[in-house]
Amino acid sequence: MSNSEHLATVMVNAFIDAVDRGVDLVPVVADSTSTAKISPFIKKFPDRLVNVGIAEQTLVGAAAGLAIGGKVAVTCNAAPFLISRANEQIKVDICYNNTNVKLFGLNAGASYGPLASTHHSIDDIAVLRGFGNIEIYAPSSPLECRQIIDYALEHIGPVYIRLDGKALPELHDDDYRFAPGAIDVLRKGTDIALVAMGSTVHEIVEAATQLAQAGIEASVISVPSIRPCDTSRLLELLKAHNAVVSVEEHNVNGGVGSLVAEVLAEAGCGIPLRRLGIPDGQYAIAADRAATRARHEIDAAGVVKNATALYQAQR
């Protein structure tokens, strides 16, 4: 395990290394150099950054043009504004036209805390799952993040990478290897499956430890690859348990909880599922991360509470 690291810092280091090895990469920002923590890149490659100002539609359109011109274009700005303000451009310029653009949704989920619903991105996965032809990833740790980015920069085609806005500790050993579509099992249990994406994976890791102390053995299943996703493997893992709890800093509709529900329903599995996230029809509260997650029961304590109740109901 290493010290915590901001995923935006991981992103910028990956960009620098990519250019050093010959990748014709051009970051595009929307007056979001601070959000993207991209100063080290600008210092080393001052002529490679394009700043379109606070104009997210232009951000995506410019990136598409750069990609058509042969560049590896990467957009770096806050997820809520990328997804909401440039929705049509992502759909048409990136997805429909299959342009080689990598979209980085920074400070996703409720990372902005007290800035409230205008700055929260709790629907980005749901929106992009509705678009065709774009791969979708949500890394949970610095090492996984770096490997996803390295893959994305080599992959030809649209990619969205959801990055949390807080520093995250490492969850993986040095021998971890990310693969598109792969399901990441961090702990094996027999009683209940805990499934999460992105930063809430850390909550289910802690919840599983607490549940074990209470005599409930939980599997910890991370889904960093939303599209593509090895749904056959996910189903195999889920079927080995009597109940499932999904956890995400995202609306319960359209994210990892919906993915799990779809997998179970389409296989005709009657395994009970409890989806934890921002409830249907609601926004995340305006508060710091701890209070937000506690309120919506997506922190470790909330996961333990719901997993315990669901497990006991099945006995």
Secondary structure, 3 states (H helix, E strand, C coil): CCCCECHHHHHHHHHHHHHHCCCCEEEEECCCCCCCCCHHHHHHCCCCCEECCCCHHHHHHHHHHHHHCCCEEEEEEEHHHHHHHCHHHHHHHHHHCCCCEEEEEECCECCCHHHCCCCCECCHHHHHHCCCCCEEECCCCHHHHHHHHHHHHHCCCCEEEECCCCCECCCCCCCCCCCCECCEEEECCCCEEEEECHHHHHHHHHHHHHHHHCCCCEEEEECCEEECECHHHHHHHHCCCCCEEEEEEEECCCCHHHHHHHHHHHCCCCCCEEEEEECCCCCCCCCCHHHHHHHCCCCHHHHHHHHHHHHHHCC
